[in-house]
C-alpha cells in the first residue's frame, strides 16, 4: 500500500537544504549583530580614515610595515607607571600626539631600535608630540633592569615608563593589535589609534621622520 503522505523523491533533500539555509542565515544575522554590538562597545574614538591614510601614505621604505588604521580604537585608559612608580595612563598625555613604543631590555630588536627612537625624540619632542617608550620587563626587578639599560646607554629623551605586570600589552594582544616586541602605536592627541607597527623600524631616517611629520603636520615640526 502506498503512503500518500510520503515525500516525493528529492523533496526531503529540498527541505533539508531550506532548513540548512535558514540556520545559516540566522547564524550570519547573529554574527553581524554581535560584531556591530562589539564594535560600538570597543570604539572609543571617532573613525579617522583620512588621518590614518595620510600616515599610511607616508609609511614607505624603512617604515613600509607601518599600517594606518584610524578605526576608532582608543587607549586613553591604558595604564603604566613612571620611574618613581606613580600610576599613569595614556590619557595623562592628552594634547600630544604620541609614538608609543613597547620594548623590553631582553628584546634584542628593541635594544637596537632605541638609539633611533632617542634621536627622533630629540628632534621632534615638543608640546604637541612625544616619543613615549613603555618598558615591559616583568617582575619586581623590571623597573631596575629597564632603568639600568637606559642609563648605560645615555638616552637623553627616552624617560622610563613601564608596565612590569604586562597587563597593558596583554590588552593589545587580545585586541589583535600586537603579538610581539617591539610594537609601536601611533596615537593622536586624544589617545586614538591612527597606525600600528609590528616589529622594529629605522625611525631616525627620512622615512621615519616623514611619518612623524604626517602625524603632527609640517607647521608643528620643532626647529633648532
SELUMTOR-845485 format. One record per atom (N, C-alpha, C): residue in three letters; x, y, z. Coordinates in steps of 0.001 Angstrom, whole numbers, plus 524288, in hexadecimal, padded with zeros to 5 digits. Layout:
// residues N
ALAXYZ ...
This chain:
// residues 224
UNK803527FB5880000 UNK800008000080000 UNK80373804D780000 UNK8023A8089C7FCCA UNK8056D80D4D7FC3B UNK803CC811588003A UNK807D3813AC80312 UNK806C9817E2806DD UNK8064281D03803F0 UNK8016F81F2F803E4 UNK8005B823EF800E9 UNK80319828A88033C UNK804B48282080854 UNK8073682C9780AE5 UNK80D2882C6880A80 UNK80F2A8283F80821 UNK814DC827D18079B UNK816E382C0F803F6 UNK81B9882DF580518 UNK81DF3831F8801CB UNK81F7482FB27FC8B UNK81E8C832C37F88B UNK820258311A7F350 UNK8260B831077F2FD UNK8284282E057EF44 UNK82DF282DD37EE9C UNK83016833567EDF9 UNK83435834837F0F7 UNK836CB8399C7F09C UNK8347D83DB27F438 UNK82FB083CC37F627 UNK82D36840B47F976 UNK83013841407FEA6 UNK831C283CCF800E0 UNK8348083CFA805E2 UNK8398C8402280572 UNK83C4283F6680118 UNK84126842488004A UNK8402A8482280008 UNK83BC5849957FD75 UNK83A9184F257FD0E UNK839328516880263 UNK8364684E6B8057F UNK834E78503880AC0 UNK839D1850E880E0D UNK83D4D84D1280DB8 UNK8422684D6A810BB UNK8455D8521B80F0E UNK8457C85335809F2 UNK8486B857B8807F4 UNK8462385CCB80A09 UNK840CC85D1780A0D UNK83E4A861D080BFA UNK83F61862AE811C4 UNK83F3C85E72814D0 UNK8406285ED481A67 UNK845FF8608F81B41 UNK849A085E4881836 UNK84F2485FAD818B6 UNK8500B8656681773 UNK84D878672A8132C UNK84E1D86CA4811AF UNK84BD387043815CE UNK8475E86E9A81814 UNK844F8871CC81C1F UNK8486887244820E8 UNK84ABE86DE78229C UNK84E4786DF28271D UNK8530E8713D825F5 UNK85536870948213F UNK859D38739B81FC3 UNK858A48797381FB6 UNK8540187ACE81D97 UNK852878805281D7E UNK851F68828E822EC UNK84FB187F7482670 UNK84F158812E82BD4 UNK85459881F082E70 UNK8580387E5A82D59 UNK85D4087EC782FA1 UNK86002883AC82DBF UNK85F73884C8828BA UNK861D88898E82691 UNK85F8288E6682912 UNK85A5988E5B829BC UNK857C1892DC82C1E UNK8598F893AA831BB UNK85A0788F5D834A3 UNK85BD888FBC83A10 UNK86173891B183A3D UNK864C288F97836CD UNK86A4489137836AF UNK86ABF896FF83565 UNK86792898AD8319D UNK867BC89E3F8301D UNK865F88A1AF8349D UNK861E58A00983759 UNK85FF58A31283BC2 UNK8640B8A36784010 UNK866AB89EFC84130 UNK86AAE89EF58453A UNK86F438A259843A9 UNK870DA8A21D83E99 UNK8753F8A54783CB8 UNK8740B8AB0E83D43 UNK86F4E8AC9183BC2 UNK86DD48B20F83C22 UNK86D858B3CB841CD UNK86B788B06284527 UNK86B128B1B984AAD UNK870718B26184D0B UNK874028AEB684BE0 UNK8794B8AF0184DF4 UNK87C288B3B584BCC UNK87B368B4F6846DA UNK87DD98B9738447D UNK87C5A8BE6E8474F UNK877548BED4848C7 UNK8759A8C37E84B7C UNK878148C3D0850E5 UNK878AD8BF3C8537D UNK87B018BF34858AA UNK880C88C09085856 UNK883858BE3A85485 UNK8892A8BEE385423 UNK88AAD8C43485201 UNK887528C6A584EF7 UNK888BC8CB8D84C73 UNK888908D0058505A UNK88D268D1B085202 UNK88D9B8D5F5855BE UNK88E908DB2285300 UNK88FCF8DAF484E0D UNK8914E8DF9F84B1E UNK88E508DFCC845F8 UNK88DE38E464843AB UNK88B6D8E4B283E80 UNK88EDE8E23A83A54 UNK88C7E8E08C8361E UNK88F838DEA0831AF UNK892C88E31A82F76 UNK897A08E1F782E2E UNK89B2B8E5F582C22 UNK89DFB8E3D382750 UNK89AFC8E2968236C UNK89D338E00F81ED0 UNK8A0F58E39981BDA UNK89FCA8E8A481B9A UNK8A32F8EC2B818B0 UNK8A8768ECD481B5E UNK8A8698ED958207A UNK8AD4C8EE2F82364 UNK8B08E8E9398231A UNK8ADF58E4B7823A0 UNK8B0BD8DFC18234A UNK8B2EC8DEDD81DD3 UNK8AFF28E06D819D9 UNK8B1BE8DFC181474 UNK8B67F8E3248135D UNK8B6A98E7D5815A6 UNK8BB288EB4B814E2 UNK8C00F8E8E481737 UNK8BF918E68E81BCD UNK8C40B8E3F881E3E UNK8C5918DF2081B28 UNK8C1B08DC2C81970 UNK8C2B48D77B81663 UNK8C5988D8D581154 UNK8C41A8DD2280EE1 UNK8C6A08DEC780A08 UNK8CC498E06180AF9 UNK8CD548E29480F95 UNK8D2AA8E43D810DD UNK8D6218DFA781266 UNK8D3B68DB41813CE UNK8D69C8D6BD815C3 UNK8D8DD8D38681144 UNK8DD5D8D51580F7C UNK8DFFA8D25A80B2F UNK8E5888D10A80CDF UNK8E83B8CE22809A0 UNK8EDB78CCE680AB3 UNK8EE778CA2C80FE6 UNK8F1728CCAC81366 UNK8F28F8CA6781881 UNK8EDAC8C9BE81BDC UNK8E98A8CC9E81A9D UNK8E4AA8CC5D81DAB UNK8E0388C9CC81AA6 UNK8E18D8C6CD816A6 UNK8DD858C47681359 UNK8D9F48C0B781654 UNK8DBD28BE9681AAA UNK8D8A78BADA81DAA UNK8D4A68BD828212E UNK8D4E18C2AE82194 UNK8D1158C58C824C1 UNK8CBD48C5AC821F8 UNK8C7B28C466824CC UNK8C2788C4278227B UNK8BEE88C858824CD UNK8BCD98CBC082172 UNK8B9028CF8A82332 UNK8B3F88CCD0824AE UNK8B1878CE88828E9 UNK8ACB98CC0582ACE UNK8A85E8D01282B5C UNK8A84B8D2EB82FB5 UNK8A4468D6EC8307D UNK89ED58D4C8830E2 UNK89E3E8D01783330 UNK899348CD6C8334B UNK896308CE328385A UNK897E48D1DD83B9B UNK894F08D31184050 UNK896FD8D0B58454C UNK89B728CDFC84500 UNK89DAB8CBB0849C0 UNK8A04D8CFF784D01 UNK89F118D0298520C UNK8A1478D41B85578 UNK8A46C8D1AF859E4 UNK8A8578D49C85BC6 UNK8ABDB8D29A85FD5 UNK8AC688D6568646C UNK8A8D28D9F786506 UNK8A94E8DDD386934 UNK8A9C08DB4B86E96 UNK8A7558D6C986F5B UNK8A7608D43887476 UNK8ABCB8D04C87527 UNK8AF148CF9687135 UNK8B35A8CBD187197 UNK8B7248CD98875D6 UNK8B81F8CA2F879AB UNK8BAEB8CBBB87E6C UNK8C0858C9B387E87 UNK8C3DF8CCC58811E UNK8C95D8CB54881EE UNK8CB6D8CEBD88659 UNK8D0848CE8B8876C UNK8D2CD8D19388BAB UNK8D7748D4BA889BF UNK8D8B98D8EC88CAB UNK8DD728DBCD88B60 UNK8E2038D98A88E74 UNK8E6928DC0988E1B UNK8EB4F8D9F48908B UNK8EAE68D9A28967A UNK8E78A8DCE9898D3 UNK8E6E38DCDE89E80 UNK8E2868D9408A048 UNK8DFF38D6A489C8C UNK8DBC48D30689DE5 UNK8D6678D57989E20 UNK8D6008DA7989C90 UNK8D0E48DD1189C98 UNK8CD918DB288980E UNK8C87D8DAA089901 UNK8C4E38D8B48950B UNK8C3CA8DCE5890EA UNK8C3CE8DB3A88BFD UNK8C2AC8DEA788795 UNK8BF3A8DBC7883B1 UNK8BCD38DEB688041 UNK8BA1A8DC7987BC5 UNK8BB858DFAE876F3 UNK8BA338DD9C8726D UNK8BAF18E09A86D98 UNK8B7EF8E5BC86DE8 UNK8B37A8E5A787093 UNK8B0508EA5387114 UNK8B31E8EECF873CD UNK8B7228ED99876F6 UNK8BA1D8F1B387990 UNK8BD618F4EB875BA UNK8BDE48F302870F2 UNK8C0E88F5C586CF1 UNK8BD548F854868E7 UNK8B8718F8FF86A55 UNK8B4A08FB61866CD UNK8B6AD9009D864D2 UNK8B5F89018C85FC8 UNK8B7EE9064B85D5C UNK8BCD19057285A25 UNK8BF4F900E085AEA UNK8C3F68FF8F857E4 UNK8C2E48FAD385471 UNK8C4598FB3384F7D UNK8C4828F68784C36 UNK8C8FA8F32684E36 UNK8C83D8EE0984E21 UNK8CC0D8EA8985094 UNK8CDF68E64484CE9 UNK8D2F18E52784D59 UNK8D5298E06484B1F UNK8D6568DCF184FD5 UNK8D2ED8D928850D9 UNK8D3718D5C885573 UNK8D63F8D0CC853D7 UNK8DAD48D0058561E UNK8DE098CB7A854BF UNK8DE668C7CA85969 UNK8DCCC8C2F1858A6 UNK8DD228BEEB85CB0 UNK8E2368BBE485BF2 UNK8E5588BB9986025 UNK8EA828B93385FAD UNK8EBE98B65E864BB UNK8F00E8B34986474 UNK8F2228B0A686911 UNK8F80C8B04286876 UNK8FAC98B04F86CD7 UNK900818B03586CA1 UNK902998AAFF86AA7 UNK8FF748A6CE86B22 UNK9012C8A1B08693C UNK900048A0DA86375 UNK8FD598A49486111 UNK8FBBA8A42C85B8E UNK8FFE48A6C785828 UNK902DE8A3A28554A UNK907368A5B88522D UNK905678A9B184E18 UNK901528A8A484B03 UNK8FF8B8ACA984746 UNK8FDD88B1B3849F8 UNK8FBA98B14384EB9 UNK8FA278B5F1851A7 UNK8FEF68B92885302 UNK902F28B68D854FA UNK907BE8B93C85688 UNK90A2F8BBFF851DB UNK90A0E8B96684D62 UNK90C698BBAA848AE UNK9095A8C05F846AE UNK9044F8C078847DB UNK900E88C4AA84602 UNK9014A8C99584954 UNK902E88C90D84E31 UNK902B28CD6A851E1 UNK905F48D2328504E UNK90ABE8D19584E4A UNK90DA78D65284CC3 UNK90AC68D999848AE UNK9083E8D70D844EF UNK905518D9EE840EF UNK900988DCAD84359 UNK8FE038DA2484701 UNK8F98F8DC9A849A0 UNK8FB518E14784CE0 UNK8FFDC8E0CB84F6C UNK901EA8E52885276 UNK903328E9C584EE9 UNK905898E8B384A64 UNK906C88ECDC846AF UNK901CD8EF6B844A2 UNK8FDC98EC38843AA UNK8F8CA8EE50841D0 UNK8F6568F1C7845FA UNK8F6928EFF784AE8 UNK8F4748F30984F3A UNK8F76E8F82584FDB UNK8FC8B8F7F884F3E UNK8FFB98FCAC84FBD UNK8FE1E900C584BB2 UNK8FCCC8FF0184714 UNK8FB63902A4842E5 UNK8F5BD9048984345 UNK8F22090122844DA UNK8EC909027084449 UNK8E98A9033384961 UNK8EB839014784DCB UNK8E882901F0852A2 UNK8E753907AF8539C UNK8E26B908D4854E8 UNK8E0BA90E3885592 UNK8DB9F90E42858A3 UNK8D916912B7858BE UNK8D3FD9130E85B56 UNK8CFBF910228585B UNK8D0E290EC085371 UNK8CCDF90C3D85039 UNK8CE2B9069C84EB2 UNK8D2D4904C28501A UNK8D4648FF6F84E9C UNK8D8388FD3D85296 UNK8D7F98F8058533F UNK8DB9F8F579856D0 UNK8DC758EFCB85540 UNK8E15B8EE2185579 UNK8E2968E88D85539 UNK8E1E98E67A85ABD UNK8DE658E2C285B69 UNK8DD0E8E0B186094 UNK8DE768DAE1860D1 UNK8E30F8D997862E2 UNK8E48E8D4158634A UNK8E23E8D1A886833 UNK8DFFB8CD05867AF UNK8DDDD8CA3B86C3A UNK8E0AB8C4FA86C9E UNK8E39E8C476870D5 UNK8E6B38BFB9871A9 UNK8E3548BB56873D9 UNK8E4968B6858723F UNK8E17E8B1FE873E6 UNK8E4DA8ADCE87683 UNK8E91F8AF5B87903 UNK8EC188AB9B87C2C UNK8E8C58AA3B880E5 UNK8E73F8A55088148 UNK8E3898A3C388553 UNK8E64B8A27588A78 UNK8E3488A24B88E9E UNK8E5558A0D7893B7 UNK8E6EB8A58089701 UNK8E86B8A46889BE9 UNK8E9C18A88D89F98 UNK8EE838ABAB89DE0 UNK8F22B8A93189B21 UNK8F6E98ABDB89973 UNK8F6778AE1E893F9 UNK8F1B48AE16891C8 UNK8F1058AFE988C74 UNK8F2A68B58C88BB4 UNK8F0DE8B8FE88F43 UNK8F22F8BE8288ECF UNK8F8108BF6288F38 UNK8FAA08BC82892C4 UNK900428BD208937D UNK9033E8BB8288E98 UNK9019F8B73A88C23 UNK9043A8B56E8875E UNK9039B8B969882FC UNK8FEE18BB6988267 UNK8FDE58BF3687E44 UNK900E18C44287F3C UNK900E98C60188420 UNK9039D8CAD488577 UNK909718CA5988481 UNK90BAF8C5D8885C1 UNK911488C4FC884DB UNK9128F8C52987F10 UNK90F468C2C187BE6 UNK910308C2CC8763E UNK9101A8C85B8741E UNK90C3F8CB70875B4 UNK90BDB8D0CF873D4 UNK910758D410875B5 UNK911F48D35987AA1 UNK9164A8D66087CD1 UNK91B778D4E487A41 UNK91C528CFE18797B UNK9213E8CE1187722 UNK921F78D030871A7 UNK91D9D8D11186EF4 UNK91DF18D2DC8698A UNK91D6F8D8C5868FE UNK91C678DB6F86D42 UNK91C4E8E11886D31 UNK918338E389869AB UNK913A38E1148694B UNK90F798E34386608 UNK90D5C8E83D86897 UNK90D9E8EC8B865AF UNK90C3F8F19E867E5 UNK906658F29C86821 UNK9036F8F03C86490 UNK8FDDB8F19386416 UNK8FA4F8ECCD86410 UNK8FBFD8E8AF866AF UNK8F8B18E41386754 UNK8F8038E30B86D2D UNK8F4478E5A886F9D UNK8F3598E4CC87531 UNK8F1458DF5687633 UNK8F1AB8DDB987B0A UNK8EFE68D88487C78 UNK8EA248D88E87DEB UNK8E7128D5C287AD1 UNK8E1B38D46987C14 UNK8E1568CE8587B83 UNK8DE408CC0587EC9 UNK8DE588C65087EB9 UNK8D9388C3F588093 UNK8D8538BF2C87EC8 UNK8D4108BBEC880B1 UNK8D6538B68C881CA UNK8D84A8B5C988693 UNK8DACD8B0C8887C5 UNK8D6E38AC828890E UNK8D1D18ADA188864 UNK8CDCC8A991888EA UNK8CC698A720883A4 UNK8CDD68A9D187F55 UNK8CCAF8A81687A01 UNK8C6DF8A885878A5 UNK8C3C98AAD587C20 UNK8BE288AB3587B3A UNK8BCF18AE7987668 UNK8BFB08B2E3875CF UNK8BEA68B65687160 UNK8BF9F8B38886C34 UNK8C3F58B0A786BF8 UNK8C5338AE078670C UNK8C1898A9698661A UNK8BFE38A6CD86A3C UNK8BC108A29886998 UNK8B70B8A4BB86733 UNK8B59D8A980868B3 UNK8B0F88ABFE8666A UNK8B1B68ACB88608C UNK8B6608AE5985EFA UNK8B76B8AF0C85969 UNK8B7238A9DC85687 UNK8B90B8A5C4858F2 UNK8B8CF8A09985673 UNK8B32D89EC1855EB UNK8B00D89FB6859DA UNK8AA8B89E298599E UNK8A7A78A10C85550 UNK8A9488A5E18543F UNK8A6D68A8FA85022 UNK8A9488A7EA84ACC UNK8ACF88A42C84A95 UNK8AFBF8A2D0845BE UNK8B2B88A77C84387 UNK8B4798AAEC84707 UNK8B7818AF7B84567 UNK8BD488AE2A84547 UNK8BF0B8AAFA848FD UNK8C4928A9958494B UNK8C5178A3E084ADA UNK8C92E8A16B848F7 UNK8CA2089BF084A44 UNK8CF7889B1E84CAC UNK8D31389EC784C11 UNK8D85889E4684E1E UNK8DAEB8A38F84E9D UNK8DFDB8A3818503E UNK8E2D18A8478510C UNK8E73F8A8CD84D14 UNK8E8908ADB284BC2 UNK8E5E68B28284D41 UNK8E0CD8B33C84A3F UNK8DD838B69A84C43 UNK8D8AD8B8118499D UNK8D7CD8BDE384A86 UNK8D59E8C084846AB UNK8D5008C630846FB UNK8CF768C7CA8457D UNK8CD448CB5184899 UNK8C83F8CDB58476C UNK8C9158D3708460A UNK8C68A8D534841FB UNK8C6618DABF840BB UNK8C1048DCBA84267 UNK8C0F68E05C84626 UNK8BC138E23E84867 UNK8BB838E81984798 UNK8B6AF8E9DE846FD UNK8B5C78EF808469C UNK8B5C68F1EC84C13 UNK8B4A18F6F184C69 UNK8B5078F9BD8515F UNK8B0EE8F80F8555C UNK8AD358F4DE853C6 UNK8A9438F2D585761 UNK8AA138ED12858A8 UNK8AE7F8EAF185714 UNK8AFA18E57385821 UNK8ACE98E1BA8547A UNK8AB4C8E3A484FE8 UNK8A8978E06084C0E UNK8AC758DE3384819 UNK8ABEE8D939846FA UNK8AF958D68684381 UNK8AEFF8D84C83DD9 UNK8B3788D9B483B80 UNK8B39E8DB11835FA UNK8B6D78D737832C5 UNK8BA8F8D49083542 UNK8BDD58D0D98326F UNK8C0668CD238364C UNK8C2038C89783444 UNK8C46A8C48083774 UNK8C9138C24383484 UNK8CD3D8C13783770 UNK8D1D68BEAA83521 UNK8D3558B9F68385F UNK8D3A98B581835E0 UNK8D5AF8B0C783856 UNK8DB728B04C836FC UNK8DECA8AFE783AFB UNK8E4548AF46839FD UNK8E73F8B471839FF UNK8EC768B43183958 UNK8EFB28B8E68399F UNK8EF9F8BC0083492 UNK8F1A18C0C6834F2 UNK8F21A8C4158304E UNK8F6AA8C7CB8310E UNK8F8B58C9AB82CBE UNK8FCCD8CDAB82CDE UNK8FA1C8D2FD82D16 UNK8F8D88D4AB831DC UNK8F5BA8D95F83279 UNK8F8BB8DE5E8312F UNK8FDC78DE6983250 UNK900CD8E32E8315B UNK902E68E33082BC0 UNK8FF4B8E34D8281D UNK900668E36882288 UNK8FC718E71B82009 UNK8FD4E8E8BD81B34 UNK8F94D8EBF081896 UNK8F3F58E9518187F UNK8F3E78E41681819 UNK8EEE48E1518180A UNK8EC2B8E1BC81D52 UNK8EF218E1078218B UNK8ECD58E17C826BC UNK8EB0E8E6FB827E0 UNK8EE278EAC882657 UNK8ECBF8F03B82741 UNK8E7EC8F1CD82414 UNK8E75E8EF8D81F76 UNK8E2C08F0BE81C3D UNK8DDC08EEEC81EEF UNK8DE058EA86821A9 UNK8D9758E89682483 UNK8D80B8EC4C828F5 UNK8DBFB8EDFD82BE6 UNK8DAFE8F19D83035 UNK8D8B18F6BB82E29 UNK8DAD18F8AC829DD UNK8D8E78FDA2827BE UNK8D36D8FD168256F UNK8D2288F86D82379 UNK8CCC88F782821BA UNK8C90E8F77A8265C UNK8CB058F5D082AE6 UNK8C7D28F5A582FA6 UNK8C6F48FB18831E4 UNK8CB1A8FE2C83258 UNK8CAA39032B83510 UNK8CA13907D383162 UNK8CB4A9071482C55 UNK8CADF90B5282895 UNK8CFE690E7182852 UNK8D18A91004823B3 UNK8D680912E182318 UNK8D6BD917E48263D UNK8D24D91A7A82705 UNK8D25291F76829DD UNK8D3B191ECB82F93 UNK8D337919EE831A6 UNK8D4339191183731 UNK8D964916608382B UNK8DC95915BD83409 UNK8E1BE9135F834B3 UNK8E54A9174483762 UNK8E7D29158083B92 UNK8EB3A918E883E83 UNK8F041919EF83B7B UNK8F21091EAA83B74 UNK8F6FE9200A838E9 UNK8FAF99219F83D0B UNK8FFDE9210283BC1 UNK9040C9223683F77 UNK90737926CC83D64 
